[in-house]
Amino acid sequence: MTPAKRWKKLLALGCSHGVYADPSAVAAVLKFCDSFKPEITIHLGDAIDCTAFMSSTVRDGSGEPIEPDVEGGLRFLRQLRPTHFLFGNHEDRLNRLINSNHEVVAYAAAQVLASIGDECDAMKCKRLAYSGNDQSLVIGNVRFMHGTVFSENATRDHAESFAPWKGAVVHAHTHRAGMATGRRADSPLGFGVGTLTARGALEYAKTRRATLSWTQAFVWGYVSDASSQLFLCQRQSEDWRLPA
């Protein structure tokens, strides 16, 4: 007799961007967590925006304050209590800047990285460095990654490039929620978790037309050793309609 599958409840989200996180989106996610009680909770990166560490602001010292952004990101992680935290490209700025010739910048970057590490250690949350296309957390038949592709078909392209055979990939990065099937013989699935920021909240991006497609969402569902059943919960109106 084939043994019964051990299904685990799962939640994945990303791109909350520290101080820029929309309080109503954060509240909705935490409310869902409280009722669903996921056994696996994954933050897919960009929990902290790191605006102050952007190359343009580092050069002239005109960046936004560091502390509110870092504390906002860490506060949400403490509330969410993820089992896994995948660094995004925004956190990866810190890894690059710890070797900066600007000693103050290098010190500040190292301090923020240490704060992230301390919070994750306290929660026993596993951390995964941002390594672009090679970043990979595989649970069952699902690969989780921050993401690298940013095209209009990014979710489909992530599925084709990164999903395990007869599996799925869940990514952040694009801020566009969506689901797509990859053009492979095994029909892999891709899920984009969108963002938890409000449209226009990121000052450096508010004039980009692409922000008009940004959507708040998260992915939830069930995963076993070899299979999964995932769903996308996307905010479509003023109020969130959370899964029962």
ZIVEN-V741037 format. One record per residue. RES is the residue in one letter. PHI is phi in whole degrees, -180 to 180 (NA if undefined). Layout:
res=RES phi=PHI
res=RES phi=PHI
//
This chain:
res=M phi=NA
res=T phi=-73
res=P phi=-65
res=A phi=-66
res=K phi=-71
res=R phi=-99
res=W phi=-83
res=K phi=-119
res=K phi=-77
res=L phi=-137
res=L phi=-136
res=A phi=-136
res=L phi=-153
res=G phi=-169
res=C phi=55
res=S phi=-88
res=H phi=56
res=G phi=53
res=V phi=-64
res=Y phi=-89
res=A phi=-61
res=D phi=-76
res=P phi=-55
res=S phi=-70
res=A phi=-71
res=V phi=-60
res=A phi=-62
res=A phi=-65
res=V phi=-63
res=L phi=-66
res=K phi=-64
res=F phi=-65
res=C phi=-59
res=D phi=-63
res=S phi=-89
res=F phi=-79
res=K phi=56
res=P phi=-64
res=E phi=-85
res=I phi=-124
res=T phi=-126
res=I phi=-121
res=H phi=-97
res=L phi=-89
res=G phi=109
res=D phi=61
res=A phi=-73
res=I phi=-119
res=D phi=-74
res=C phi=60
res=T phi=-55
res=A phi=-64
res=F phi=-103
res=M phi=-65
res=S phi=-58
res=S phi=-67
res=T phi=-82
res=V phi=-64
res=R phi=-65
res=D phi=-112
res=G phi=70
res=S phi=-101
res=G phi=-70
res=E phi=-74
res=P phi=-57
res=I phi=-77
res=E phi=-59
res=P phi=-62
res=D phi=-68
res=V phi=-65
res=E phi=-65
res=G phi=-62
res=G phi=-67
res=L phi=-69
res=R phi=-62
res=F phi=-66
res=L phi=-62
res=R phi=-65
res=Q phi=-72
res=L phi=-74
res=R phi=53
res=P phi=-68
res=T phi=-84
res=H phi=-139
res=F phi=-129
res=L phi=-98
res=F phi=-61
res=G phi=-99
res=N phi=-65
res=H phi=-72
res=E phi=-65
res=D phi=-66
res=R phi=-57
res=L phi=-64
res=N phi=-63
res=R phi=-74
res=L phi=-85
res=I phi=-66
res=N phi=-105
res=S phi=-66
res=N phi=-73
res=H phi=-85
res=E phi=-63
res=V phi=-67
res=V phi=-63
res=A phi=-61
res=Y phi=-67
res=A phi=-61
res=A phi=-63
res=A phi=-65
res=Q phi=-66
res=V phi=-66
res=L phi=-60
res=A phi=-65
res=S phi=-65
res=I phi=-62
res=G phi=-61
res=D phi=-63
res=E phi=-65
res=C phi=-66
res=D phi=-63
res=A phi=-64
res=M phi=-92
res=K phi=56
res=C phi=-96
res=K phi=-76
res=R phi=-108
res=L phi=-131
res=A phi=-66
res=Y phi=-81
res=S phi=-129
res=G phi=63
res=N phi=-65
res=D phi=-89
res=Q phi=-65
res=S phi=-154
res=L phi=-118
res=V phi=-109
res=I phi=-127
res=G phi=62
res=N phi=-109
res=V phi=-120
res=R phi=-103
res=F phi=-111
res=M phi=-157
res=H phi=-65
res=G phi=115
res=T phi=-134
res=V phi=-82
res=F phi=-132
res=S phi=-83
res=E phi=-64
res=N phi=-106
res=A phi=-60
res=T phi=-67
res=R phi=-62
res=D phi=-68
res=H phi=-62
res=A phi=-61
res=E phi=-65
res=S phi=-88
res=F phi=-125
res=A phi=-69
res=P phi=-60
res=W phi=-60
res=K phi=57
res=G phi=-133
res=A phi=-144
res=V phi=-128
res=V phi=-121
res=H phi=-135
res=A phi=-114
res=H phi=81
res=T phi=-84
res=H phi=67
res=R phi=-109
res=A phi=-76
res=G phi=174
res=M phi=-135
res=A phi=-149
res=T phi=-106
res=G phi=-79
res=R phi=-87
res=R phi=-136
res=A phi=-62
res=D phi=-94
res=S phi=51
res=P phi=-68
res=L phi=-103
res=G phi=-123
res=F phi=-127
res=G phi=-102
res=V phi=-86
res=G phi=70
res=T phi=-145
res=L phi=-115
res=T phi=-88
res=A phi=-87
res=R phi=-57
res=G phi=88
res=A phi=-70
res=L phi=-83
res=E phi=-55
res=Y phi=-73
res=A phi=-120
res=K phi=-68
res=T phi=-95
res=R phi=-82
res=R phi=-62
res=A phi=-60
res=T phi=-66
res=L phi=-67
res=S phi=-100
res=W phi=-67
res=T phi=-140
res=Q phi=-86
res=A phi=-169
res=F phi=-153
res=V phi=-111
res=W phi=-139
res=G phi=156
res=Y phi=-136
res=V phi=-139
res=S phi=-119
res=D phi=-62
res=A phi=-134
res=S phi=-150
res=S phi=-157
res=Q phi=-140
res=L phi=-116
res=F phi=-137
res=L phi=-108
res=C phi=-108
res=Q phi=-118
res=R phi=-73
res=Q phi=-119
res=S phi=-150
res=E phi=-59
res=D phi=-102
res=W phi=-76
res=R phi=-107
res=L phi=-82
res=P phi=-58
res=A phi=-70
//
